[in-house]
Amino acid sequence: MSSLVHFLLLLFASLVPCPVIFCSSEINNNNNLGLVNQTFHPHQEVHKLRTIRTRLQQINKPPVKIIHSPDGDIIDCVVSHQQPAFDHPMLRGHKPLDPPERPKGHDKREMLLGEKFQLWRLSGESCPEGTIPIRRTREEDLLRASSVQRFGRKLPKPVRRDTNTNGHEHAVGYVSGDEYYGARASINVWAPSVANQYEFSLSQIWVISGSFGDDLNTIEAGWQVSPELYGDNYPRFFTYWTSDAYQATGCYNLLCSGFVQTNNKIAIGAAISPTSSYNGGQFDISLVIWKDPKHGNWWLEFGSGILVGYWPSFLFTHLQDHASMVQFGGEVVNSDPSGSHTSTQMGSGHFAGEGFGKASYFRNLQVVDWDNNLIPLTNLRVLADHPNCYDIQGGINNVWGNYFYYGGPGKNDRCP
């Protein structure tokens, strides 16, 4: 057994066995950040542009309608069975499935927003029935990426958890030790400051199975600020999946064949509006991920009964059966090459102790059991791996059920 595997197994046993150890993003090699005015090679540039255009043809599908968003996004309305998912050999010639049986136990008393929570919908425009809205990927998006081939994917290598290396930092709540068939949470949305193009800040749900080696399976959904992926600092609704620890499978949103979107009013990867403000209005989105008992696919629901789409069960190995862990919380990238900590914020950019209206939160945390019931958590544990930079405090009450506050400013007097 290699020393790396031994280290990861020890970490798995002593801390939290979750993909926070493996998660990474399309970070440029920071050793190269300072290299400018490199020799221009026209043949290489022509080849790169051809590669980019080929990749764009794979990602972008012919639209039947085009919508221009106030934030500069272009939203293409694409015929639903021509979306990228149906490039997959096992889906060619198919059409999106009908809605499945919902999990039992939804709280119908809770007032949840409708589908107009994204900037592109503010004009009143929408995609016709039978189509889905897809955020168009443009040439500049791929030019920003550290790798055209891996655009829209996370890097597969493990990331060490200490402040002396560049990597990912987390403040999470998690449950493990049972069989899980889904999860639910309401996630507070903010627009955290991200220090540079090669970092991100996100808040999400992870549904996890596998041995935390090369066979790691995850389904992920939430919001993220990622200048490299999107070219701006808006918080955006996103999804992710992998079946091999981020190596060769999976991607964000609809940037590969995988997730099947069924909704014509929500664009995955589009900017969220409104967002929460410090000492002001608070805004959250509610997400449910669950395994359809009949067909075994993993569905994503937004708000009160709005189906976004599903991950086909054949994409996965371990998640064809059930999840072994559910994780909720925040993650940032610390890529500062100077040795000091990044100033990228998590959540609201304020520590958990500041509470409602100031700190970011997850509330009404639930999991789905073997009988398709949404049930409260019985063993929620919380972990912040750099608590002087980002922290977390859990609780439970009659209104919010299981909840926690989390986040922080990154670099500060206690996190230099």
N, C-alpha and C positions, 0 to 999 in steps of 0.2 A: 504494500500500500504506500503510495507516494506521500511525502510530507504534506503536500497541499491537501490531499484527500483526508489525511489524518487530522489536519488543522480544521477543515470544514466539518468533519464529524464531531470533533470536540466542541466546536462552536454550535453545531446543531443540538448537541446534548445539553449545553450549559446556558444557552441564550434562547433565541427564538428561531425555530427551524422554518425559515421562510425565504422567499425569493429576494428579500432585501439583500442577502449575501451575494446573489447572482445578478441582480438588476443592474443594468447599465444603459447608457444611451449613446447616441451617435456623437460622442465627444471626439474632437480632433486630438491628435497626439500633441499634448501641450509642449513637448520639447520643440515642436515646429512652429509654435505660435509666433515666434519672433522672426521667422524667415520671410523676408520680403525682397523684392527686386530680384527674384530668381531668374535664371536664364530662360528666355522664351523659346519654346520648341513648337513651331507651327504645326507640324505633323501630329504631335501629341494633342494639341488643342483641338484640331479638326476631329481627331478620333474621339476625344472626350465629348465634343458637341454632338457627334453622331450617336454616341452611346446614350447621351441625355435624351435626345429626341426619340430614340427607340424606346427608352424607358417611359417617356411621357405617353407614347402611343399605347403602351401596355396598360398604364394607369388610367388615363383619361378615355372615357367612352363617348361616342357621338351623342350630343344632347338633342332633345326635342324642344327645349326651352332653356334660355339663359337668364339668370337673375344676377344683377350687380348689387352687392352688399355695401352698406355705408362704410365698412371698415376696409374696403378694397378687395375683398374676396369676390371670386366669380363662382356662382353656384350653377352647376349643370344639372338639368332635369334629365335623367337617363332612364330608359325603359327598364323596368325592374329586373327582368331576366337577362339583361345585357350588362349588369353591374359586374365588377371585377370578380366577385365570388364564383360566378358561373364560367370563369376560365378554368376552374379546377376540373380535372378529368372526371371526378366522381359527381360533378354537378352539371356538366355540359348537357344541354337539352332539357334540363329541369326548370321548374319555376319555384318561386318562394312558397313555403308551406303555409297552411292555414294556422290561425292562432291556436295555441295549446291550452290545456286546462291551467288556470292561474293557481298559485299557491293559496291555500286557505288561511284566513287570519288577517287580511288587510284591514287597517283601521280606516273605515270610511268617514269617520268624523273629521279627520285631518284635512284641512283645506290646502290643496296643492295647486300650483300654477299649471296652466295648460301648455300648449306646444309653442307658444310665442315667447320663448326665453332666449332666443338667439338674434343677433343683430340683423341678419339677412331677412328675417321675417317682419321687421319693423315697418317696411314699406307696404305690407299687406300682400305682397306677392307670395305665391306658393307653387309647388310643382303639381302638374295634373295627376289625376288618378292613374295608376298603372305605371308611374315613374317614381324614382327616388331622387332626392337632392344630394349631389356629390360636390364637395369643395374641389375646384379644379386645381391640380398641381401644375405649377408653371416652371419654366426654365430656371428662374432665379432660385426656386426652392431647391432644385438639385445642385445648382452651383454652390449653394451654402453648405451642402451636406459634406461630411468628411469622406463619404464613399458613395458614389452613384449606385453601385451594386447593392449596398446595404441601406439605401435611403428608406426611411420609414421603419427601420428595425433597430433593436437594441444590440449593443455589443455583447458577445457571448462570454467574455472572460469574467471570472469572479473578481470581486472588488474587496480589498481588505477593509476592515472597519477600524481605522484609527486616524487620528487627526494629522499624522505625518505623511499620509498618502492622499492623492487625489481620488475621490470616490463618492459614494452615495451615502447620505445620512438620513435617518428615519426617526419618526415619532409615531408609533403604531400601537393599536390595540389588536389582540388576536385571540382566537380560540383554536384548540387542537385536541386530539385524543378521542374523536368521535367520527362518525360518517356524516358528511354535510352534503346537501343537495341544492344549496343556494344560500344567498345572503341578501339582506336589505339594509339600507342606511339612508338618512338624510344628511347631505354633505354641504356645509357652509361654503359659499363661493366668494373668493376674494381675488384681487389682482396683485399678487405679491411682486415686489421688485426682483428682477433676475439680473445678476451682476454683469453677465456677458453672454455672447451668442452660444457658448459651449456648455452652458448650464441650463437646468430647468427646475421648476418647482411644481409639484403635483399633489393632489389629494385624491385617493381612490380606494376602491374595494379590490382585494385580490382573492380569487377562489383557486385553491392550490392543491395539487396532488403530485405524487412521485417521491423519489428518494433524495431530492435536492442535489442530484448529480446531473448527468447528461440527459436523464429522462424526466426532468422537471416539467410538469404541466401547469400553466396558469391561464386564468381568464381575468382580465382587468378592465375596470371602467371607472370614470370619474372626470375631474377637470385638471388641466395642466396649462402652465405658461412655458412655452418652449420656443425661444427666438430662432433657434437653428431650424426646427421643423416647420414653423409657420411664418417666420420673418417679422414677428411683432411681439408685443408683450400683453396681448389679450388672453384672459383665461378661456380655454376652449374645452368643449365636451369631447371626450376621447374614449376609445376602446383599445385593447391590446390582447394578444394571445400568443402562446408558444407551447409546443409539445416536446421540445428538446433543449430546455434551458437557454433559449434565445440564440441557439446556434444557426440552424438553417430554416427553421419554421417560424411563422408568425409575423405580425407587423402591427403598426398603429392603424386604426380606423379602417379604411377600405383601400389601403395601399398595396394589397396583395389579395389573392383569392383565399377567402376564409370566411369572415363574417358576412352573413346574408342579411341585408337591410330590407325591412318590410314597410317602413313608414315613409310617407311622402311629404312630411312636414318638419322633420328634424334632420339636420345635416351634421353627421359625425365629423368632428374637426373644426366646426364653425364656432365663432366667438359667442360667449354667453353674455347676456345683458338682461337685467341689471346685475351689479355685484354688490357685496356688502361694503359698508363704510364704517370707519372707526367712530364709536359713539353715535352712530347713525343707524339707518335701516339695515336689517339683516336679511340675507337672501340665501336660500339653500335649494338644492335639487335632490329629489328622492329617486334612488335607483334600486331595482330588484333584479338579481341574477338568479335563475333557477333552472333546474333540469326537468324537462318535460317528461313526466312519468311514462307517457305512451311511446314516444319516438326516441327519447334519450338525448335530444339536442338541448343546448344551454341557451335560454332566452334572456333577453335584456328588456326590462320595462322601465319607462321613465314616468315619474309623477304618479298620477292616479289612473292606472290602467292603460297607458299609452305604450304600445309595443314598438320597440325600435327595430328588433330583428333577433337573429340567433346565430350561434356558433354550431355548425353541424358536429355531431358526436364523432364522426370518423376523423376529424382533425386531430383527435387526442388518443392517448393510450390509457393512462390511469383515469383521466376524467371521463372516459366512456362509462365508468362505473360511478364513482362519487369523489368528492373532495375530502382530504384529510386535514385541511386547515383553512380557515378564513381569516383574512387580515384586513384591517381598516386603518387608514391614516395618511400621513404626509411623507414625502420624500423630496430631497433636493440633491443636486450635484454640486460638489465642492471641487472645482478644477483650478483653483488659484495657484499659479506656478511659483508665487513669491514665497510660499511657506506660511503666510498668514491665512486665516480662515476667510472664506468667501462671505460677502455681505448679501448674498441671495437669501431672500426671506422664505420662510415656510408658513403657509396659512395666511394670517393677517400680518405677519411680521412681528407679532407680540407673543409673549410667553403665556402659557396656560393659566397662570395664576391671576391674570387680569380679568378673566371671566367673560360673561355675556356682553356682546356689543363691542368687545375689544379683541378677545382671542377668538380664533377659529374653532369650530366644533364639528363633531359627528354626533348625531342623535338617533334615537329609535333603532339601535342596532339589533338585528334579528338574524337567525339562520333558518334554513328550510330543512325539515327532517325527512326521514325515509318515506313518510306518508303524505308528502307535499303540504306540510303545515308550516307556516311561519311561526317560530317560537322565540321567546326571549333567550338571551345568553345566560348561561349558568356559571361560566368560568372565565370571564373576560380578564385577560392580563394585558398590562401596558408596558411598553419599553421605549425609551429614548436612548439611542446609542451615543449621542453627544448632548447631554442635558444642559450644558452651559450655553449651547448654541440654539437648540430646539428642544422643548420639553413637552410633557403630556401628563394630564391628571384625569383620572376616570371617576365616574360616579353613576348613581342610579336614582331615579325618582318616578313618581306616578305619571308625570306628563311626558318626559323624554325617554323613559325606560332606561336602558343602558346608553350611556353617552360618555364623551370625553372632550375636553379642551386640549389643544395641542398647538405647536408652532413656535416661532421665535424669529429674531432678527438676523441670525447668523453671527457675523463678527460683532463683538461688543467687548466690554471690559473683562468679562469672565470667559470670553471665547475669542482670544486674540488671533 
